[in-house]
Amino acid sequence: MSGLWPLTVRELKKWVRNPTFFFTGLIQPIFWIALFGSAFDITKFLSGPSGSAAASFLLDGAPNYITYIVGGVLTTMGLFTAMFAGTQIIFDRRLGPMGRFLSSPIRRSSIVFSKIISSVIRILPQVVILVVAAYLIPNGLKFVHGFTIVDVLVMATAIILIAFIFSSIFSVIATRMTNMQSIFGIVNLVNLPLMFVSYAMFSKAMMADWLGNIAQYNPVSWSAEAIRTVIINGSLTSSQWVQEGRWLGALAALAAGLLLLTYYLVEKEIRD
């Protein structure tokens, strides 16, 4: 797509050259894992042999709660970062660059896809920081069964796909808006339901039956479970790999469909 790479570099330069935005984006993951890991740790209420067995059941075999939620926190962080990709479109429209882009010999889809790709790239250093922070904090992340390069690829793939899914959705929404408060209102409306009606922070065993049944169709659940499975189990069995393939395949299909839809709608709809 014409102009995609220069526009993507422009977005990344804006991120790096804004010290507050840059450093808060890098430090934020540490707060995520420390606060969520402490605030939602239900295993502290379980003690003794029966309590340990119950904790293992509720946490799908994870040795502690932080190990269990790392996949969910990584997914949620990717979700939140991606959801704000659309705000850059509104900024460009309000401050003037959008008019210059639309009058330039570049494809309109390149304008939006540069926001999407840059938001995905911005997530990756946060992922590294979060995993390191989770590993270093007391009673933190434990790779009981090891962690291979294949596991790293599964983790990265799940996060990238969830970022593409939601950055595409909110970028399309932003192309029809001129008011920043509108996009913030939509983000605030849907982010908590997406997070809590999923397996990001709690297993299905910890949910009401109706809520757990709904959560299994949430792409946030697919990403969190895909990451969680490789973190907890290390080397996977054939049946676990089949399930991983289902989660990642569903995410890939949804991401591809939404990116194609984004391309079509943006070429038709984006205006100054």
C-alpha positions in Angstrom: 0.0 0.0 0.0 1.4 3.3 -1.1 2.8 5.4 1.8 2.2 2.8 4.5 5.8 2.5 5.7 6.5 6.3 5.9 3.3 6.9 7.8 4.0 4.0 10.2 7.4 5.5 10.9 5.8 8.8 11.5 3.5 7.3 14.1 6.4 5.5 15.9 8.4 8.7 15.9 5.6 10.6 17.5 5.5 7.9 20.2 9.3 7.9 20.9 9.5 11.7 20.8 6.8 12.2 23.4 8.7 11.3 26.7 5.6 11.1 28.8 3.7 8.9 26.5 6.8 6.8 25.8 7.9 6.1 29.4 4.4 5.7 30.8 3.7 3.1 28.0 6.8 1.2 29.1 6.2 1.5 32.9 2.5 0.7 32.7 3.0 -3.0 32.4 4.8 -3.2 35.7 1.7 -1.7 37.4 -0.6 -4.0 35.6 1.0 -7.2 36.8 1.8 -5.9 40.3 -1.7 -4.4 41.0 -3.8 -7.1 39.2 -1.7 -9.9 40.7 -2.2 -8.6 44.2 -5.8 -7.3 44.0 -7.3 -10.4 42.4 -5.3 -13.2 44.1 -7.9 -15.5 45.5 -5.5 -18.2 46.5 -4.6 -16.3 49.6 -8.0 -17.4 51.0 -7.1 -21.1 50.3 -4.8 -22.9 52.7 -4.0 -26.5 53.7 -3.9 -29.6 51.4 -7.5 -29.1 50.3 -6.9 -25.5 49.7 -3.9 -26.2 47.5 -5.9 -28.7 45.5 -8.7 -26.2 45.0 -6.2 -23.5 44.0 -4.7 -25.8 41.4 -8.1 -26.6 40.0 -9.2 -23.0 39.9 -5.9 -21.9 38.3 -5.7 -24.7 35.7 -2.6 -26.1 37.3 -0.7 -22.8 37.6 1.7 -22.7 40.6 0.4 -19.2 41.7 -2.0 -16.6 40.6 0.5 -14.3 38.9 1.5 -17.2 36.6 -2.1 -17.7 35.9 -3.0 -14.1 35.0 0.1 -13.2 32.9 -1.6 -14.4 29.8 -4.7 -12.4 30.6 -2.8 -9.3 31.5 -0.8 -9.5 28.3 -4.0 -9.8 26.3 -5.7 -7.0 28.2 -2.8 -4.7 27.8 -2.8 -5.4 24.0 -6.5 -4.9 24.0 -6.4 -1.5 25.7 -3.4 -0.2 23.6 -5.1 -1.3 20.4 -8.4 0.3 21.3 -6.8 3.7 21.3 -5.3 3.4 17.8 -8.4 5.2 16.5 -7.7 8.3 18.6 -4.7 9.1 16.4 -7.0 9.3 13.4 -9.2 11.8 15.2 -6.1 13.8 16.2 -4.9 14.0 12.6 -8.4 15.1 11.5 -8.7 17.8 14.1 -5.1 19.1 13.8 -4.9 19.2 10.0 -2.6 16.4 8.8 -5.5 14.2 7.6 -6.4 16.8 4.9 -2.9 16.7 3.6 -2.8 12.9 3.6 -6.0 12.7 1.7 -4.8 15.1 -1.0 -1.5 13.2 -1.3 -1.0 10.3 -3.8 -1.3 7.6 -1.2 -4.0 5.1 -0.6 -6.5 6.1 2.1 -6.2 2.7 3.7 -2.4 3.4 4.3 -3.4 6.2 6.6 -5.4 3.9 8.9 -3.2 0.8 8.6 -0.2 2.9 9.7 -2.0 3.6 13.0 -2.9 -0.1 13.3 0.6 -1.4 12.7 2.3 1.2 14.9 -0.1 0.4 17.8 0.9 -3.3 17.4 4.6 -2.5 17.4 4.2 -0.3 20.5 2.7 -3.3 22.4 5.8 -5.5 21.9 8.3 -3.7 24.3 5.5 -3.6 26.9 5.1 -7.3 26.6 8.8 -7.9 27.3 8.8 -5.5 30.3 5.7 -7.2 31.7 7.1 -10.7 31.5 10.3 -9.6 33.1 8.6 -7.8 35.8 6.2 -10.7 36.5 9.2 -13.0 36.7 11.2 -10.8 39.1 8.5 -9.8 41.6 8.2 -12.0 44.8 6.0 -15.1 44.2 5.8 -14.1 40.6 5.8 -15.8 37.2 7.1 -19.4 37.3 8.0 -21.5 34.2 7.6 -24.8 36.0 7.8 -26.9 32.9 10.2 -24.7 30.9 9.5 -22.1 28.2 10.8 -22.6 24.6 11.1 -20.4 21.6 8.0 -22.0 20.2 6.1 -20.9 23.4 7.5 -17.4 22.8 6.1 -17.4 19.2 2.7 -18.6 20.5 2.6 -15.8 23.0 3.7 -13.1 20.5 1.2 -14.4 17.8 -1.7 -14.3 20.2 -1.0 -10.8 21.4 -0.4 -9.5 17.8 -3.6 -11.0 16.6 -5.7 -9.6 19.4 -4.1 -6.2 18.8 -4.9 -6.3 15.1 -8.5 -7.3 15.9 -9.3 -4.4 18.2 -7.2 -1.7 16.5 -9.1 -2.5 13.3 -12.5 -2.2 15.0 -11.7 1.1 16.7 -9.9 2.6 13.7 -13.0 2.0 11.6 -15.1 3.6 14.3 -12.8 6.6 14.5 -13.0 7.2 10.7 -16.7 8.2 11.2 -16.0 10.5 14.2 -14.6 14.0 14.8 -15.2 14.2 18.5 -12.5 12.7 20.7 -14.9 12.3 23.6 -17.0 10.0 21.5 -14.3 7.4 20.9 -13.2 7.6 24.6 -16.8 7.0 25.6 -17.0 3.9 23.4 -13.7 2.6 24.7 -14.8 3.1 28.3 -18.1 1.4 27.6 -16.7 -1.9 26.1 -13.3 -2.4 27.7 -14.4 -3.7 31.1 -17.0 -6.1 29.7 -14.5 -7.4 27.2 -12.0 -8.0 30.1 -14.3 -9.4 32.7 -16.6 -11.4 30.4 -13.5 -13.5 29.5 -11.0 -15.9 31.0 -8.4 -13.2 31.2 -8.4 -12.9 35.0 -10.6 -15.8 36.1 -11.0 -19.4 35.0 -14.4 -20.7 33.9 -14.6 -22.7 37.2 -14.7 -19.4 39.1 -17.5 -17.9 37.0 -21.2 -18.2 37.1 -22.3 -20.8 34.5 -24.0 -18.3 32.2 -21.0 -15.9 32.3 -18.5 -18.7 31.6 -20.5 -19.9 28.6 -20.5 -16.4 27.1 -16.8 -15.9 27.9 -15.8 -18.8 25.7 -16.8 -16.9 22.6 -14.8 -13.8 23.5 -11.6 -13.4 21.5 -9.9 -12.0 24.7 -10.5 -15.5 26.2 -8.9 -17.2 23.2 -5.8 -15.1 23.4 -5.5 -15.4 27.2 -6.0 -19.2 27.1 -3.5 -19.7 24.3 -0.8 -17.8 26.2 -1.7 -19.3 29.5 -1.5 -22.9 28.2 2.1 -22.6 27.0 3.2 -20.7 30.2 1.7 -23.3 32.6 2.5 -26.5 30.6 5.7 -25.7 28.7 5.9 -28.7 26.3 2.4 -29.3 25.1 0.7 -32.6 24.4 -0.8 -33.3 21.0 -4.3 -32.5 22.3 -3.1 -29.3 23.8 -1.6 -28.3 20.5 -4.8 -29.0 18.7 -6.6 -26.6 21.1 -3.9 -24.0 20.7 -4.5 -24.3 16.9 -8.2 -23.7 17.4 -7.6 -20.6 19.5 -5.0 -19.1 17.3 -6.8 -20.1 14.1 -10.0 -18.4 15.4 -8.0 -15.2 16.2 -6.2 -15.3 12.8 -9.5 -15.7 10.9 -11.2 -12.9 12.9 -8.1 -10.6 12.5 -7.9 -11.3 8.7 -11.7 -10.7 8.3 -11.6 -7.4 10.2 -8.5 -6.1 8.4 -10.1 -6.8 5.0 -13.3 -5.1 6.2 -11.2 -2.2 7.5 -9.5 -1.9 4.1 -12.8 -1.8 2.2 -14.6 0.6 4.6 -11.7 3.0 4.9 -11.2 3.3 1.1 -14.9 4.1 0.8 -15.6 6.2 3.9 -12.6 8.1 5.3 -13.0 11.8 5.0 -11.2 14.9 6.2 
